[in-house]
Amino acid sequence: MDIIEITYCFHLEDKKRETFKLRLDAGSLELISDNGAPVPEWAALEYHQCSNCTHNREETPYCLVAKNLASVISRFDAICSHEKIDLEVITDERRIIQNTTAQRAISSLLGLIFATSGCSHTAYMKPMARFHLPLASHEETTFRAAGMFLLAQYFQEKAGQGGKFDMAGLKDIYQALHVINIAISDRIRSALSAEASINAVVILDTRANLIPFSIEEQFDEIRHLFDAYDSEGIDENRR
């Protein structure tokens, strides 16, 4: 089995370091979990279960997202949200180092875990996880999400399944993510005092809320970047 490794290293103010090495199955793009790790009660499926959850307790006793978050959340229990840290992210392609707040760094890590957890609602984000961009801005996330969605529609059309090239489907995906973000925040808030982790989920949710409403506006702002793709220009270059 081919494995993709992404390492998040948090260099904290007190010179301590927290390192998370995520291992993804290159085929399924899902996290390879440590099956021997204990699972907390707050990760049980029916504990603040998402209203749009597609699973049942008999087949899936634990929330897939919460189960994968558990080992991360517990290690940030005492960290202040606005504490400045140096985040280092290592992939096969590059190493990124940036000074940022704890909540923003944790949010970047949690977003990757959400996408690769195996949840049917977050699975749409797997392509973005494969080409992970740590600490992406709102504009970068919108651009990448729209490109991902439109490429998915292209593949659907090529397979004869009818691609839909408007943004309604992407908006539906993000609205479902909003439901999950709220439920996960409730889980963490009711079970732990992990302020930084709660705020990290809030950051994810803020972005999930913004994208459906701002995507058309974002398109208007970047339309000029695609002037070279005007049909007349492409036809001219083919001659």
BAFI-3210 file (N, C-alpha, C; in Angstrom, 3 decimals, decimal comma, padded with zeros to 6 digits):
// residues 239
n [1|2|3|4|5|6|7|8|9|10|11|12|13|14|15|16|17|18|19|20|21|22|23|24|25|26|27|28|29|30|31|32|33|34|35|36|37|38|39|40|41|42|43|44|45|46|47|48|49|50|51|52|53|54|55|56|57|58|59|60|61|62|63|64|65|66|67|68|69|70|71|72|73|74|75|76|77|78|79|80|81|82|83|84|85|86|87|88|89|90|91|92|93|94|95|96|97|98|99|100|101|102|103|104|105|106|107|108|109|110|111|112|113|114|115|116|117|118|119|120|121|122|123|124|125|126|127|128|129|130|131|132|133|134|135|136|137|138|139|140|141|142|143|144|145|146|147|148|149|150|151|152|153|154|155|156|157|158|159|160|161|162|163|164|165|166|167|168|169|170|171|172|173|174|175|176|177|178|179|180|181|182|183|184|185|186|187|188|189|190|191|192|193|194|195|196|197|198|199|200|201|202|203|204|205|206|207|208|209|210|211|212|213|214|215|216|217|218|219|220|221|222|223|224|225|226|227|228|229|230|231|232|233|234|235|236|237|238|239]
n.u [000,834|000,651|001,737|000,984|002,606|002,168|003,477|002,897|004,338|004,372|005,865|006,114|005,701|007,016|009,174|008,536|007,465|005,066|004,322|002,739|002,254|000,699|-000,606|-001,626|-003,638|-002,715|-004,415|-007,179|-007,162|-007,589|-007,161|-004,738|-005,348|-004,342|-005,167|-005,033|-005,263|-006,882|-010,353|-012,161|-015,151|-016,593|-016,372|-018,186|-020,710|-023,393|-023,125|-023,757|-024,457|-024,209|-026,801|-027,131|-025,963|-024,972|-024,672|-025,146|-025,354|-024,940|-023,427|-021,402|-019,879|-018,484|-018,111|-016,611|-015,065|-014,685|-013,388|-010,902|-009,989|-009,564|-007,033|-005,513|-006,824|-006,654|-004,022|-003,769|-005,051|-004,390|-003,496|-003,398|-005,631|-004,718|-002,022|001,214|002,901|005,390|004,706|005,441|005,218|005,530|005,764|006,010|006,677|007,431|008,558|007,033|007,208|005,860|005,061|002,384|-000,936|-001,958|-004,580|-005,117|-003,177|-003,854|-006,370|-005,755|-004,580|-006,742|-008,591|-007,420|-007,578|-010,362|-011,098|-009,984|-011,041|-012,948|-015,613|-018,678|-019,614|-017,451|-015,723|-015,700|-013,722|-011,340|-009,630|-008,463|-007,116|-005,234|-003,590|-002,512|-002,622|-001,209|-002,455|-003,978|-005,354|-008,591|-009,235|-007,532|-008,514|-011,131|-010,627|-009,289|-011,208|-013,319|-012,053|-011,515|-014,136|-015,218|-013,518|-014,236|-016,807|-016,202|-015,001|-017,242|-018,888|-017,346|-017,564|-020,083|-022,062|-023,192|-022,147|-022,436|-022,096|-022,473|-022,330|-023,951|-023,874|-021,420|-021,950|-023,877|-022,292|-020,640|-022,518|-023,360|-020,989|-020,934|-022,908|-021,638|-019,336|-020,468|-021,575|-019,270|-017,862|-019,597|-019,312|-016,593|-016,619|-018,370|-017,058|-014,363|-011,830|-010,659|-009,797|-008,357|-008,640|-011,415|-011,847|-010,380|-011,964|-014,084|-012,955|-012,673|-015,379|-016,298|-015,115|-016,334|-018,906|-018,654|-017,814|-019,995|-021,577|-019,933|-018,718|-019,465|-018,936|-016,186|-015,425|-015,994|-014,020|-011,658|-011,944|-010,580|-008,112|-008,310|-008,399|-006,892|-008,037|-010,267|-012,485|-011,911|-009,227|-008,012|-008,695|-007,262|-004,605|-004,415|-004,185]
n.v [-001,195|002,135|005,082|008,329|010,867|013,463|015,899|017,743|020,136|021,750|024,436|025,636|028,490|028,054|026,589|023,997|021,196|019,948|017,244|015,941|013,256|012,523|009,783|008,803|006,666|006,218|005,494|005,520|007,916|008,237|008,541|006,552|004,916|004,540|001,669|000,715|002,771|004,428|005,376|008,251|008,918|011,060|010,791|008,983|007,890|008,821|010,942|014,169|013,954|014,598|016,236|015,564|013,122|010,050|007,559|004,699|003,572|000,809|-000,129|001,763|002,665|004,897|008,387|009,208|011,449|012,651|010,580|010,483|012,991|012,948|012,239|014,413|016,708|016,361|016,961|019,647|020,865|022,743|024,989|028,408|030,171|032,406|032,305|032,780|030,820|028,808|027,226|024,266|022,527|019,528|017,932|015,491|017,072|019,655|021,982|023,957|026,820|028,882|031,691|031,949|032,070|029,848|028,822|029,160|027,563|025,048|024,834|024,496|021,958|020,439|020,716|019,156|016,651|016,346|016,106|013,678|011,711|009,779|010,302|010,674|013,172|014,924|013,833|014,924|016,775|015,513|015,704|018,241|017,731|015,931|017,581|019,352|022,559|024,257|026,592|028,143|031,070|032,757|033,490|031,818|029,324|029,425|029,590|027,138|025,294|025,773|025,129|022,418|021,405|021,956|020,454|017,933|017,841|017,818|015,279|013,749|014,318|013,276|010,616|010,110|010,794|013,204|016,242|019,086|022,346|024,627|026,448|025,443|022,855|022,858|024,734|023,326|021,285|022,709|023,728|021,396|020,776|022,816|022,034|019,812|020,983|022,538|020,541|019,080|021,039|021,326|018,813|018,884|021,132|020,367|018,312|018,864|021,299|022,576|025,257|026,421|024,491|024,408|026,999|026,714|025,000|026,724|028,614|027,058|026,659|029,239|029,808|027,824|028,797|031,250|030,758|029,656|031,969|033,953|033,144|033,748|036,464|036,386|035,175|037,225|039,025|037,796|037,317|038,648|037,417|035,328|036,109|035,329|032,981|033,475|032,639|033,565|034,263|031,778|030,351|031,848|031,328|028,703|028,648]
n.w [000,000|-000,971|000,666|001,811|003,483|005,801|007,784|010,681|012,639|015,656|017,005|020,061|022,324|024,758|024,101|023,768|021,778|019,560|017,600|014,760|012,765|009,947|008,225|005,128|003,177|-000,063|-002,091|-001,192|000,096|002,823|006,362|007,994|010,738|014,188|015,408|017,971|019,709|022,434|022,435|023,149|025,144|024,113|021,424|020,572|018,303|018,673|020,378|020,559|017,850|014,347|012,567|009,944|009,636|008,140|009,188|011,428|014,855|015,215|013,042|012,845|015,482|016,407|015,739|012,749|012,154|014,706|016,073|014,783|015,383|018,091|019,325|018,632|019,629|022,417|022,993|022,788|024,816|026,803|025,535|024,628|022,504|020,991|021,205|019,943|017,585|015,887|012,993|011,310|008,368|006,691|003,638|000,951|-001,162|-000,303|002,288|004,683|006,652|009,092|011,097|013,257|014,743|017,404|017,131|014,399|013,213|014,261|013,135|010,436|010,499|011,509|009,444|007,456|008,680|008,945|006,209|005,467|007,047|006,501|006,600|004,871|004,109|004,340|002,568|000,040|000,079|-000,284|-002,653|-002,242|000,091|-000,812|-002,321|-000,395|001,105|003,494|005,932|004,185|002,630|002,680|000,051|-001,437|-000,677|-001,683|-004,447|-004,886|-004,027|-005,820|-008,251|-007,778|-007,577|-010,138|-011,734|-010,861|-011,913|-014,605|-014,835|-014,188|-016,370|-018,485|-017,867|-018,577|-016,807|-016,512|-015,931|-013,758|-014,150|-012,609|-009,485|-007,523|-006,446|-005,075|-003,116|-001,670|-000,616|001,151|002,911|004,153|005,440|007,285|009,131|010,227|011,368|013,428|015,081|015,796|017,188|019,369|020,536|021,392|023,076|025,123|026,334|026,808|027,754|025,656|024,390|022,230|020,241|019,888|018,910|016,600|015,089|014,783|013,086|010,782|010,303|009,866|007,431|005,900|005,938|004,659|002,005|000,323|000,041|-000,904|-003,192|-005,869|-005,929|-005,501|-007,872|-009,697|-008,989|-009,785|-012,438|-014,532|-014,608|-016,296|-018,901|-021,109|-021,844|-023,315|-025,935|-028,549|-028,386|-027,842|-030,171|-032,035|-031,323|-032,043|-034,744]
ca.u [000,000|001,370|001,367|001,338|002,863|002,163|003,873|002,646|005,152|004,030|006,925|005,387|006,470|007,829|010,194|008,042|007,106|004,073|004,457|001,695|002,583|-000,488|-000,322|-002,810|-003,638|-002,642|-005,543|-008,459|-006,934|-008,115|-006,159|-004,423|-005,462|-003,756|-006,332|-004,887|-005,416|-008,194|-011,282|-012,908|-016,610|-017,181|-016,285|-019,277|-021,493|-024,614|-022,792|-023,878|-024,389|-024,595|-028,172|-027,092|-025,112|-025,482|-024,285|-025,895|-024,486|-024,634|-022,372|-020,320|-020,084|-017,847|-018,061|-015,324|-014,290|-014,315|-012,416|-009,587|-009,582|-009,390|-005,631|-004,987|-007,470|-006,184|-002,669|-003,835|-006,044|-003,980|-002,892|-004,220|-005,970|-003,968|-000,594|001,990|003,735|005,950|004,178|006,240|004,487|006,433|005,199|007,029|007,021|007,972|008,487|006,507|007,360|005,210|004,658|000,946|-001,577|-002,226|-005,882|-005,061|-002,366|-004,662|-007,448|-005,198|-004,429|-008,062|-009,192|-006,852|-008,133|-011,769|-011,207|-009,463|-011,545|-013,841|-016,992|-019,169|-019,808|-016,153|-014,938|-015,581|-012,518|-010,138|-008,658|-007,727|-006,195|-004,105|-002,712|-002,735|-001,984|-001,380|-002,704|-004,493|-006,235|-009,955|-009,213|-006,906|-009,430|-012,230|-010,093|-008,988|-012,462|-014,043|-011,337|-011,753|-015,523|-015,414|-012,812|-015,084|-017,910|-015,606|-014,875|-018,602|-019,358|-016,580|-018,049|-021,472|-022,952|-023,760|-021,562|-023,213|-021,015|-022,737|-021,743|-024,963|-023,401|-020,362|-022,620|-024,499|-021,213|-020,191|-023,597|-023,281|-019,814|-021,315|-023,614|-020,629|-018,492|-021,212|-021,690|-017,944|-017,589|-020,397|-018,650|-015,371|-016,965|-019,058|-016,223|-013,009|-011,622|-009,674|-010,216|-007,716|-009,215|-012,776|-011,731|-009,887|-013,138|-014,854|-012,312|-013,096|-016,795|-016,437|-014,767|-017,385|-020,076|-018,374|-017,623|-021,224|-022,166|-018,983|-018,012|-019,727|-018,198|-014,780|-015,254|-015,957|-012,749|-010,522|-012,301|-009,578|-006,951|-008,576|-008,647|-006,222|-008,866|-011,382|-012,534|-011,248|-007,785|-007,601|-008,784|-006,184|-003,359|-004,426|-003,969]
ca.v [000,000|003,401|005,957|009,747|011,370|014,910|016,133|019,058|020,322|022,993|024,927|026,481|029,571|027,562|025,729|022,635|020,906|018,902|016,785|015,027|012,676|011,911|008,820|008,614|005,661|006,970|005,127|006,000|009,231|008,253|008,382|005,230|005,167|003,616|000,932|000,406|003,981|004,514|006,342|008,857|008,816|012,136|010,427|008,054|008,411|009,506|012,042|015,362|013,448|015,543|016,018|015,008|011,925|008,945|006,302|004,264|003,108|-000,618|-000,327|002,723|003,106|006,176|009,399|009,039|012,678|012,817|009,536|010,872|014,236|012,764|012,264|015,750|017,651|016,177|017,501|021,102|021,227|023,871|026,034|029,593|030,335|033,459|032,120|032,753|029,634|028,560|025,992|023,663|021,454|018,830|016,952|014,988|018,092|020,907|022,277|025,303|027,295|030,186|032,122|032,208|031,789|028,430|028,418|029,086|026,390|023,866|024,798|023,924|020,525|019,825|020,659|017,993|015,454|016,272|015,659|012,317|010,896|008,716|010,801|010,843|014,596|015,595|013,136|015,786|017,586|014,685|016,235|019,339|017,123|015,339|018,689|020,162|023,868|024,697|027,991|028,820|032,207|032,567|033,582|030,604|028,207|029,555|029,243|025,712|024,551|025,901|024,334|021,016|021,061|021,985|019,301|016,775|017,845|017,391|013,820|013,219|014,433|012,322|009,274|010,013|010,957|014,552|017,235|020,305|023,318|025,798|026,301|025,010|021,645|023,220|025,390|022,256|020,604|023,551|023,816|020,152|020,904|023,716|021,204|018,976|021,845|022,903|019,355|018,760|022,058|020,973|017,652|019,303|022,083|019,696|017,284|019,317|022,747|022,842|026,520|026,627|023,550|024,868|028,158|026,236|024,521|027,917|029,174|026,206|026,874|030,577|029,681|027,019|029,661|032,352|030,356|029,605|033,284|034,887|032,535|034,493|037,718|036,048|034,939|038,524|039,677|037,141|037,043|039,191|036,526|034,298|036,742|034,575|031,817|033,861|031,725|034,140|034,175|030,377|030,006|032,541|030,647|027,384|028,766]
ca.w [000,000|-001,022|001,778|001,767|004,840|006,012|009,170|011,279|013,837|016,337|017,884|020,996|022,921|025,864|023,468|023,600|020,391|019,339|016,217|014,285|011,458|009,360|007,167|004,311|002,124|-001,313|-002,937|-000,644|000,708|004,184|007,408|008,522|012,167|015,151|015,919|019,386|020,521|023,101|021,861|024,253|025,089|023,310|020,009|020,248|017,182|019,082|021,275|019,712|016,471|013,299|012,102|008,584|009,661|007,326|009,835|012,610|015,936|015,090|012,050|013,075|016,867|016,669|014,682|012,075|012,303|016,115|016,425|014,277|016,039|019,535|019,772|018,384|020,535|023,794|023,149|022,753|025,822|027,644|024,708|024,404|021,088|020,304|021,414|018,707|017,440|014,568|012,426|010,244|007,697|005,782|002,715|000,036|-002,148|000,225|003,719|004,903|008,029|009,235|012,428|013,229|016,029|017,660|016,599|012,936|012,887|014,572|012,147|009,208|010,744|011,644|008,117|006,782|009,325|008,536|004,816|005,283|008,151|006,037|006,623|003,502|003,827|004,205|001,529|-001,139|000,232|-000,448|-003,615|-001,630|001,057|-001,570|-002,687|000,803|001,204|004,879|006,237|003,000|002,862|002,196|-001,406|-001,952|-000,450|-002,637|-005,770|-004,933|-003,898|-007,081|-009,244|-007,452|-007,897|-011,590|-012,289|-010,557|-012,883|-015,876|-014,776|-014,250|-017,750|-019,300|-017,531|-019,021|-015,659|-016,544|-015,045|-013,526|-014,053|-011,780|-008,155|-006,553|-005,776|-004,132|-001,992|-000,873|000,106|002,260|003,890|004,933|006,304|008,382|010,114|010,892|012,193|014,631|015,938|016,332|018,209|020,548|021,158|022,080|024,137|026,221|026,952|027,095|027,864|024,603|023,784|020,930|019,284|019,594|018,030|015,316|014,352|014,437|011,897|009,664|010,036|009,285|006,011|005,259|005,787|003,741|000,615|-000,484|-000,192|-001,507|-004,309|-007,094|-005,805|-005,710|-009,307|-010,367|-008,683|-010,461|-013,839|-015,450|-014,671|-017,286|-020,194|-022,172|-022,190|-024,172|-027,079|-029,719|-028,192|-027,978|-031,585|-032,731|-031,033|-032,674|-036,196]
c.u [000,873|000,828|001,842|001,498|002,872|002,427|003,599|003,467|004,871|005,176|006,306|006,305|007,401|008,891|009,797|007,629|006,093|004,118|003,384|002,078|001,349|-000,077|-001,625|-002,609|-003,710|-003,803|-006,852|-008,381|-007,616|-006,996|-005,976|-004,337|-004,695|-004,910|-006,247|-005,099|-006,797|-009,058|-012,124|-014,415|-017,221|-017,078|-017,367|-020,201|-022,660|-024,371|-022,740|-023,747|-024,871|-026,000|-028,214|-026,243|-025,773|-025,204|-025,238|-024,944|-024,071|-023,460|-021,163|-020,467|-019,492|-017,963|-016,671|-014,447|-013,791|-013,254|-011,015|-009,070|-009,109|-007,946|-004,996|-005,511|-006,887|-004,817|-002,641|-004,756|-005,681|-003,399|-003,886|-004,409|-005,033|-002,471|000,119|002,908|004,381|005,424|005,071|005,454|005,381|005,650|006,326|007,528|007,735|007,891|008,060|006,660|006,744|004,875|003,187|000,370|-001,850|-003,530|-005,857|-004,255|-003,151|-005,777|-006,970|-005,050|-005,782|-008,760|-008,703|-007,420|-009,600|-011,883|-010,863|-009,997|-012,387|-015,304|-017,447|-019,356|-018,478|-015,307|-014,780|-014,298|-011,226|-009,158|-007,834|-006,744|-004,980|-003,096|-002,826|-001,944|-002,206|-001,628|-003,201|-005,407|-007,638|-009,979|-008,611|-007,837|-010,588|-011,790|-009,886|-010,264|-013,262|-013,376|-011,547|-013,149|-015,739|-014,678|-013,600|-016,236|-017,421|-015,488|-016,244|-019,126|-018,655|-017,063|-019,511|-022,477|-023,491|-023,163|-022,443|-022,230|-021,430|-022,220|-022,732|-024,492|-022,325|-020,950|-023,283|-023,455|-020,803|-021,287|-023,652|-022,094|-020,111|-022,018|-022,613|-019,752|-019,174|-021,280|-020,351|-017,561|-018,345|-019,792|-017,471|-015,703|-017,580|-018,157|-014,869|-012,972|-010,613|-010,069|-009,642|-008,324|-010,638|-012,727|-011,203|-011,030|-014,006|-014,275|-012,700|-014,544|-017,050|-016,156|-015,834|-018,640|-019,866|-018,383|-018,929|-021,779|-021,232|-018,370|-018,235|-018,976|-016,718|-014,492|-015,154|-014,600|-011,575|-010,789|-011,211|-008,346|-007,080|-008,832|-008,027|-007,046|-010,092|-011,335|-011,815|-009,738|-007,272|-007,639|-007,657|-004,874|-003,283|-004,088|-002,504]
c.v [001,250|004,337|007,378|010,232|012,903|015,151|017,575|019,146|021,706|023,348|025,984|027,491|029,094|026,566|024,267|022,441|019,768|018,527|015,755|014,541|011,949|011,009|008,529|007,468|006,408|006,655|005,722|007,420|009,344|007,986|006,925|005,398|004,133|002,890|000,621|001,600|004,019|005,610|006,928|008,748|009,878|011,870|009,417|008,686|009,271|010,649|013,326|014,984|014,506|015,212|015,421|013,743|010,778|007,581|005,953|003,600|001,658|-000,853|000,570|003,298|004,473|007,096|009,342|010,275|012,808|011,802|009,918|012,155|014,019|012,911|013,633|016,731|017,568|016,815|019,032|021,663|022,501|025,039|027,179|029,816|031,277|033,383|032,044|031,530|029,652|027,212|025,537|022,491|020,846|017,821|016,438|016,078|019,307|020,956|023,728|025,647|028,690|030,453|032,521|031,956|030,291|027,998|028,296|027,862|025,103|023,718|024,170|022,411|019,832|019,712|019,465|016,697|015,261|015,612|014,194|011,333|009,708|009,105|011,077|012,315|015,328|014,983|013,976|016,614|016,785|015,217|017,394|018,818|016,526|016,403|019,770|021,465|024,394|026,197|028,784|029,976|031,883|032,575|032,321|029,405|028,241|029,129|027,741|024,873|024,599|025,076|022,847|020,588|020,992|020,833|018,022|016,688|017,419|015,864|013,150|013,233|013,438|010,895|009,088|010,188|012,378|015,501|018,468|021,426|024,648|025,490|025,802|023,786|021,938|023,907|024,357|021,527|021,414|023,747|022,559|020,195|021,811|022,934|020,372|019,818|022,220|021,730|018,988|019,771|021,748|019,783|018,102|020,186|021,389|018,719|017,791|020,821|023,200|024,079|026,695|025,722|023,941|026,036|027,763|025,714|025,694|028,576|028,371|026,505|028,246|030,529|028,888|027,845|030,734|031,919|030,284|030,973|034,245|034,373|033,291|035,820|037,490|035,817|036,258|039,197|039,069|036,867|037,495|038,299|035,510|034,870|035,963|033,382|032,195|033,060|032,273|034,033|032,762|029,966|030,621|031,808|029,281|027,455|028,670]
c.w [000,000|000,039|001,510|003,197|004,843|007,490|009,570|012,558|014,420|017,296|018,795|021,663|024,037|025,407|023,425|022,150|020,367|017,858|015,897|012,890|010,947|008,203|006,428|003,337|000,796|-002,249|-002,465|-000,118|002,069|005,176|007,795|010,038|012,980|015,844|017,409|020,293|021,159|022,477|022,991|024,054|024,174|021,802|019,604|019,214|017,650|020,066|020,443|018,231|015,478|012,803|010,709|008,491|008,898|007,962|010,979|013,596|015,770|014,138|012,300|014,478|017,185|015,462|014,063|012,210|013,741|016,539|015,983|014,912|017,473|019,998|019,567|019,420|021,941|024,025|023,092|023,828|026,580|026,843|024,497|022,907|020,348|020,567|020,064|018,698|016,059|014,097|011,285|009,671|006,627|004,953|001,830|-000,901|-001,560|001,751|003,874|006,372|008,114|010,687|012,373|014,613|016,162|017,011|015,075|012,496|013,127|013,543|010,843|009,329|010,806|010,292|007,332|007,354|008,950|007,163|004,643|006,320|007,707|006,089|005,190|003,136|003,622|003,093|000,270|-001,109|000,029|-001,495|-003,052|-000,576|000,350|-001,973|-001,608|000,757|002,615|004,974|005,030|003,397|002,357|000,668|-002,024|-001,817|-001,438|-004,029|-005,902|-004,872|-005,193|-008,177|-009,035|-007,895|-009,409|-012,270|-012,022|-011,557|-014,268|-015,929|-014,846|-015,684|-018,661|-019,068|-017,944|-017,913|-015,531|-015,537|-014,929|-013,205|-013,421|-010,377|-007,099|-005,767|-004,746|-002,903|-001,083|-000,028|001,332|003,311|004,758|005,880|007,500|009,496|010,919|011,818|013,500|015,600|016,569|017,412|019,493|021,281|022,009|023,274|025,352|026,975|027,426|027,290|026,823|023,807|022,380|019,864|018,903|018,625|016,650|014,459|013,928|013,191|010,659|009,287|009,423|007,789|005,268|005,033|004,738|002,282|-000,180|-000,846|-000,930|-002,800|-005,613|-007,084|-006,039|-007,194|-010,064|-010,179|-009,437|-011,937|-014,803|-015,585|-015,794|-018,674|-021,352|-022,646|-023,011|-025,458|-028,297|-029,600|-028,360|-029,453|-032,385|-032,544|-031,675|-034,160|-036,545]
res [m|d|i|i|e|i|t|y|c|f|h|l|e|d|k|k|r|e|t|f|k|l|r|l|d|a|g|s|l|e|l|i|s|d|n|g|a|p|v|p|e|w|a|a|l|e|y|h|q|c|s|n|c|t|h|n|r|e|e|t|p|y|c|l|v|a|k|n|l|a|s|v|i|s|r|f|d|a|i|c|s|h|e|k|i|d|l|e|v|i|t|d|e|r|r|i|i|q|n|t|t|a|q|r|a|i|s|s|l|l|g|l|i|f|a|t|s|g|c|s|h|t|a|y|m|k|p|m|a|r|f|h|l|p|l|a|s|h|e|e|t|t|f|r|a|a|g|m|f|l|l|a|q|y|f|q|e|k|a|g|q|g|g|k|f|d|m|a|g|l|k|d|i|y|q|a|l|h|v|i|n|i|a|i|s|d|r|i|r|s|a|l|s|a|e|a|s|i|n|a|v|v|i|l|d|t|r|a|n|l|i|p|f|s|i|e|e|q|f|d|e|i|r|h|l|f|d|a|y|d|s|e|g|i|d|e|n|r|r]
***
